[in-house]
Amino acid sequence: MRCPICKSPVPDDDDDARPRTYPFCSERCKLIDLGRWLDGKYQIPVVEDDLEEGDPTAPPGFGSDDE
């Protein structure tokens, strides 16, 4: 396996050789990845529904603020 940040090889087949920072090769790469998450550089895409309130095909409770 390769480190997701710097692409250097990281042992993954033997638990004794696997670093504590797995899947990263070092603490530095681990912190770089954390910083990217905290800065919002990694994002999970969101797909907006085309359903509107009052749409008969909308699931029950869609668009209601009663809860």
C-alpha positions as CSV (number, residue, x, y, z in Angstrom):
1,M,0.0,0.0,0.0
2,R,1.1,3.6,-0.5
3,C,0.6,6.5,1.8
4,P,-2.3,8.6,0.7
5,I,-0.4,11.9,1.2
6,C,3.2,11.3,0.0
7,K,2.8,8.0,-1.9
8,S,5.7,6.3,-0.1
9,P,5.3,2.6,0.5
10,V,3.6,1.6,3.8
11,P,3.7,-2.1,4.9
12,D,0.2,-3.4,5.3
13,D,0.5,-7.2,5.3
14,D,2.2,-7.8,8.6
15,D,0.9,-6.3,11.9
16,D,4.4,-6.1,13.3
17,A,5.7,-4.0,10.4
18,R,2.6,-1.8,10.1
19,P,3.3,1.7,11.5
20,R,1.1,3.1,14.3
21,T,0.0,5.8,11.8
22,Y,-1.3,3.3,9.3
23,P,-2.5,3.9,6.5
24,F,-0.1,6.9,6.6
25,C,3.7,6.4,6.6
26,S,4.3,9.0,9.4
27,E,2.7,11.3,11.9
28,R,3.5,14.2,9.6
29,C,1.3,12.7,6.8
30,K,-1.4,11.8,9.2
31,L,-1.5,15.5,10.5
32,I,-1.5,16.8,6.9
33,D,-4.6,14.7,6.1
34,L,-6.3,15.9,9.3
35,G,-5.6,19.5,8.4
36,R,-7.1,18.9,5.0
37,W,-10.3,17.6,6.5
38,L,-10.5,20.5,9.0
39,D,-9.9,23.0,6.2
40,G,-12.8,21.5,4.2
41,K,-10.6,20.4,1.3
42,Y,-12.2,17.0,1.4
43,Q,-16.0,17.1,0.8
44,I,-18.6,14.5,0.4
45,P,-20.8,15.3,-2.6
46,V,-24.4,16.1,-1.9
47,V,-27.1,15.3,-4.4
48,E,-30.1,17.6,-4.1
49,D,-33.6,16.1,-4.5
50,D,-35.8,17.5,-7.1
51,L,-38.9,16.9,-4.9
52,E,-40.9,19.9,-3.8
53,E,-43.2,20.3,-0.8
54,G,-46.7,19.1,-1.7
55,D,-45.3,16.7,-4.4
56,P,-47.5,13.5,-4.3
57,T,-44.3,11.4,-5.0
58,A,-42.5,12.9,-1.9
59,P,-42.0,10.6,1.1
60,P,-44.4,11.1,4.1
61,G,-43.3,14.1,6.2
62,F,-41.1,15.6,3.5
63,G,-41.0,19.4,3.8
64,S,-42.9,19.5,7.1
65,D,-41.6,21.4,10.1
66,D,-44.0,19.8,12.5
67,E,-41.3,17.6,14.2
